């Protein structure tokens, strides 16, 4: 959890403390020089996070450096080396608690042949780092890491070329160890990186491109030099952020404090789509410390000297709203009849002929609800909009995208806006659209002072963009050999990107937002090799503001397809794993399924054996699931079902993944464990509830999540592929959990659940059928 004011009395060196009080300004080159001591705006691998944060505070107060875009085609935009040989690496990607600041440093350290401890990562500051694109879709391990490795490889090439000149030998005679370049056979002839280029520029151009997919800059040219003999890659180097988080000293965005900062609170509409009719400012005139009531269109907020004063004013302000949207009581029926934005229809083979020769036809419908990302720390940001410039501090997953949005909303040129990423407490896709930063910016622009906005828990539950609902119909025919003769998949869902760029809540309320409608995350996509199949995906209008949540679309699709595959196996009187393997050719898919089956001692048999529950009324079962999109993963879950109460408890989960070359094995295990736990929570408990006009969830009681005592034993199997580029796995673990648990419930009880979450009420209803 973020600790409010955690850094207020933080220790720091005396010279740094003096600079902090004086508000010292630095140029970018001086900034790099200061980084040699380990105190830098970013995430140092040596000094305490609090020291880093204290210096960040003093630097950013002076708007250092000026808001601007960093040219990705310059090598100096990616890497710098100090006179002491310390290496600073710049990336527009951010660490959402996944540990990439550690793994990024590992790959760069190996590429440059410097110690891991020599690396300092600077992440997500638009005035210091290139456009890294969105930190989403488990893409840090590939799209985020790729340009860093290539930049490091080019830096090494330049350094070796200069070393060859200085040592008067061909570059192919040079070797590097710990940042020291020496001549093979003549170890006394050597020169360090620091001596070659310390505190100087590379002045080298790169070939860079920024594809339109918002995944960030890609570099071309020098290929990574390291193919093996790694010193850091493949090692479970402890994550650099964990000690501070355990001690409660890690600087979350909730801890940001800058001189002159005041506090804002936003008054949310009575319902989505409501119109602000009147505001009685006299109702808060006597609130101590009140600075201003800010109204712009349907946006309404208050600013006060202290946070509790802002809270009081927001609660006390008398406001009249009218209108608002009407929410459907049956969201799944609504999805089928909602306005369609686009339909994708793909097919293979002859589905009609396949259905015609089938000896058995199976049909089923699967439903997944609206779900909340459930950030443990609610949205929070600080903005300083003065003198025609703006700086904001945010936990955003897309700092450049939020920067562009703030510039558009505030009417400022892009080069006058700077975004500084500071880690938030949880995200999972929600902070691809940071709502607190634009709210703070509007309030700051109105009062001419830095403003901090923090949402309350009930705000986060009711107003955050959500994972949208889906409904999926599947029909298949089985032939006489028990194989799928035809497979038809049809799904309905709003896009998972409707709260993305141009759609922050503040900009919607102010009016005039561009309202981009990128379509993503629709149901569909699987790896099974069916001879005849058809996939239809309907993107429909939004129900409530939506943004992607771990495994967007894939979680929903995997639940439907993998549950249906179990149903087909039952109809074919086949073992569920053997039935899946009949329809797979991908060697990675087969490898993960076989690995997880072997690890658990899976005994082939059809699911559900009608064994009686034990004397305490507990039935046990096992269920398998293969992650059918993206990275390859398979899960087997064991469950206990209380036949009286309907409560389901997962007792053990085993997951196997293929993930390319493994950078940090322990870090990868942590990602798999976290993904599984979150997937279990979504599958067993999480569903947003609403009435005719608004969300009614307000806290962890009305929207429960998995608690520590409910976490089962988890085993992980990492299938290393050292000759393949690394890939992320966080979403791979989350995607298959629902089907694995649902299939285990069926194995235990004979009840097939086709709607998430698997609440006790739904289980009991199934048992009564």
GIHUKA-V505822 format. One record per residue. OMEGA is omega in whole degrees, 0 to 359 (NA if undefined). D_CENTER is the distance of its C-alpha to the mean C-alpha in whole Angstrom. Layout:
# GIHUKA-V505822
{{OMEGA D_CENTER} {OMEGA D_CENTER}}
This chain:
# GIHUKA-V505822
{{175 18} {179 18} {180 22} {181 24} {184 26} {185 25} {190 26} {180 29} {184 32} {177 30} {173 32} {182 32} {187 35} {180 38} {179 37} {179 34} {178 35} {178 37} {181 35} {181 33} {184 36} {182 37} {185 34} {176 34} {180 33} {167 32} {181 32} {179 30} {176 32} {178 33} {179 29} {179 29} {179 32} {180 31} {180 28} {182 31} {179 31} {178 28} {191 27} {173 25} {182 22} {188 19} {184 19} {180 22} {186 22} {187 26} {184 26} {181 25} {182 22} {177 24} {178 27} {184 24} {180 23} {179 27} {177 27} {182 24} {182 26} {181 29} {186 28} {178 26} {180 29} {180 31} {179 28} {337 28} {182 28} {178 29} {179 26} {175 26} {182 24} {184 24} {184 26} {183 24} {177 27} {179 28} {180 28} {176 28} {186 25} {187 23} {176 25} {181 28} {183 31} {179 33} {177 36} {179 35} {176 33} {186 30} {175 27} {181 25} {184 22} {177 20} {175 16} {174 15} {182 11} {181 10} {183 9} {185 6} {182 9} {177 9} {184 12} {175 12} {176 14} {183 17} {175 16} {180 16} {180 20} {184 21} {179 21} {179 23} {179 25} {181 26} {180 27} {186 29} {173 30} {178 30} {176 29} {183 25} {181 27} {187 28} {169 24} {179 22} {170 19} {191 19} {164 15} {172 14} {189 18} {177 19} {183 23} {187 22} {177 20} {178 19} {181 17} {182 14} {183 13} {171 9} {183 6} {170 5} {179 7} {188 7} {180 9} {185 10} {177 12} {184 14} {178 14} {185 13} {187 15} {181 18} {178 20} {179 20} {180 22} {177 24} {178 24} {179 25} {178 28} {177 29} {178 30} {179 32} {180 34} {181 35} {180 36} {178 38} {179 40} {178 40} {179 41} {178 44} {182 45} {182 46} {177 47} {176 49} {174 48} {183 46} {181 42} {175 42} {185 44} {172 41} {182 39} {174 36} {179 36} {176 34} {177 34} {179 38} {180 39} {182 42} {178 45} {180 45} {178 49} {187 49} {180 47} {177 49} {185 48} {178 44} {182 42} {173 39} {182 36} {179 36} {182 40} {192 39} {185 37} {180 36} {176 35} {181 36} {174 34} {182 33} {181 34} {180 33} {178 32} {173 29} {186 28} {174 25} {179 23} {183 20} {184 20} {183 20} {178 16} {177 14} {174 13} {185 15} {172 18} {179 20} {176 23} {178 26} {187 29} {178 29} {176 28} {183 27} {186 30} {177 29} {181 29} {181 30} {181 31} {175 28} {181 29} {180 25} {181 23} {180 23} {178 24} {177 22} {182 22} {179 21} {185 18} {184 19} {188 17} {181 18} {179 22} {180 21} {177 19} {182 21} {181 24} {182 22} {182 23} {185 19} {174 19} {179 16} {178 16} {181 18} {185 21} {174 22} {176 25} {183 27} {178 31} {184 32} {174 29} {189 30} {179 28} {171 27} {181 26} {174 26} {184 28} {178 26} {178 28} {178 30} {175 28} {179 26} {180 28} {180 31} {179 33} {185 34} {183 37} {178 39} {179 38} {183 40} {178 40} {183 43} {181 41} {183 39} {185 42} {177 43} {181 39} {174 40} {181 38} {179 37} {184 36} {165 36} {186 35} {178 32} {177 33} {186 32} {176 32} {177 30} {182 28} {179 30} {176 29} {178 31} {180 31} {182 33} {183 34} {185 32} {183 29} {177 31} {177 33} {178 31} {180 30} {182 34} {180 34} {181 31} {187 33} {184 36} {180 36} {186 38} {175 36} {176 37} {174 35} {175 36} {184 34} {182 31} {174 29} {184 31} {181 28} {178 30} {175 30} {185 30} {182 26} {174 27} {179 30} {180 29} {182 26} {186 29} {181 31} {178 29} {181 29} {178 28} {179 26} {174 26} {175 27} {185 26} {179 29} {181 29} {178 32} {180 33} {183 37} {184 39} {182 37} {179 41} {179 43} {177 40} {182 40} {182 44} {179 45} {177 42} {179 44} {178 42} {179 39} {179 36} {177 34} {178 31} {183 29} {186 25} {174 24} {191 20} {164 20} {178 18} {181 15} {178 14} {173 10} {176 12} {180 11} {173 14} {181 15} {184 15} {181 15} {177 17} {175 18} {177 21} {179 23} {183 26} {181 28} {173 31} {178 34} {176 32} {179 29} {171 26} {178 23} {178 20} {192 18} {172 15} {187 11} {170 10} {183 7} {189 10} {179 13} {177 16} {177 15} {177 15} {179 18} {179 20} {180 20} {178 21} {180 24} {182 25} {182 25} {182 27} {180 29} {172 29} {183 29} {183 25} {174 27} {183 28} {179 24} {175 22} {180 18} {179 18} {170 14} {191 15} {173 12} {182 11} {184 12} {180 9} {173 6} {182 4} {184 4} {185 8} {163 8} {173 8} {179 11} {182 13} {184 16} {183 17} {177 18} {176 20} {178 22} {181 23} {178 24} {180 26} {179 28} {178 28} {182 30} {186 32} {178 33} {178 33} {175 31} {183 28} {175 26} {176 24} {173 22} {177 20} {171 20} {181 22} {182 20} {176 22} {182 21} {181 17} {189 18} {191 20} {177 19} {173 15} {192 14} {169 14} {188 13} {180 16} {175 19} {170 21} {187 24} {173 25} {175 29} {175 29} {178 33} {175 34} {177 38} {178 39} {184 42} {179 45} {179 43} {176 40} {181 38} {180 36} {178 38} {185 36} {181 32} {183 31} {177 28} {184 27} {178 24} {179 24} {166 21} {174 20} {177 17} {184 13} {187 13} {175 16} {184 15} {186 13} {177 16} {186 19} {175 18} {183 18} {181 20} {182 22} {176 23} {183 24} {177 26} {183 28} {178 28} {178 28} {184 25} {175 24} {178 22} {182 21} {176 20} {182 18} {179 18} {172 15} {178 14} {180 18} {177 19} {178 21} {178 21} {188 22} {183 24} {183 27} {176 30} {181 32} {181 35} {177 35} {179 32} {180 31} {180 27} {179 27} {178 24} {170 25} {182 23} {180 24} {183 24} {172 21} {169 22} {184 20} {189 18} {170 15} {188 11} {175 9} {191 8} {183 7} {185 9} {183 11} {181 14} {178 14} {182 14} {181 17} {181 19} {177 19} {183 20} {186 23} {184 24} {171 24} {180 26} {177 28} {175 29} {179 30} {177 32} {178 34} {178 34} {180 36} {179 38} {183 39} {184 40} {172 38} {184 35} {180 32} {179 31} {180 34} {178 33} {183 30} {176 31} {190 34} {180 32} {174 29} {181 30} {183 27} {178 28} {177 24} {180 24} {183 28} {183 27} {179 24} {180 26} {181 29} {182 27} {177 26} {180 29} {182 31} {183 29} {184 30} {182 33} {177 33} {184 36} {175 37} {173 38} {179 37} {178 35} {183 37} {177 40} {174 41} {183 42} {175 43} {180 40} {187 41} {179 44} {177 41} {181 40} {175 37} {182 36} {179 34} {179 32} {180 30} {181 27} {176 26} {176 23} {178 22} {194 18} {176 20} {180 17} {181 15} {187 16} {178 19} {177 18} {183 21} {167 21} {181 24} {172 24} {182 28} {167 28} {179 31} {175 32} {186 34} {178 37} {184 38} {184 35} {182 33} {180 30} {176 28} {174 27} {183 25} {179 27} {175 25} {177 23} {181 23} {174 20} {181 21} {163 19} {190 20} {182 17} {179 20} {183 21} {181 20} {184 19} {187 19} {182 20} {176 19} {178 16} {177 15} {179 17} {180 15} {179 11} {179 14} {180 15} {178 12} {178 11} {182 15} {179 15} {178 12} {177 14} {180 17} {178 17} {186 16} {186 19} {192 21} {201 21} {176 18} {178 20} {179 20} {180 24} {174 26} {185 29} {188 31} {186 29} {176 26} {183 24} {177 26} {181 23} {184 23} {182 22} {174 21} {180 25} {176 24} {185 21} {173 21} {182 18} {179 19} {184 21} {181 22} {183 25} {181 24} {183 21} {170 23} {182 24} {174 22} {181 23} {177 21} {181 22} {178 21} {184 23} {177 23} {190 24} {181 25} {180 26} {179 23} {181 20} {180 17} {180 14} {184 11} {184 11} {180 9} {179 9} {180 12} {183 13} {188 12} {189 14} {189 17} {186 18} {181 19} {179 22} {180 23} {179 23} {178 25} {177 27} {177 28} {177 29} {180 32} {181 33} {192 34} {187 35} {180 36} {179 34} {179 31} {184 28} {177 27} {177 25} {359 22} {181 22} {183 25} {176 26} {181 30} {180 31} {178 30} {180 31} {177 35} {177 35} {180 34} {181 37} {183 39} {NA 39}}
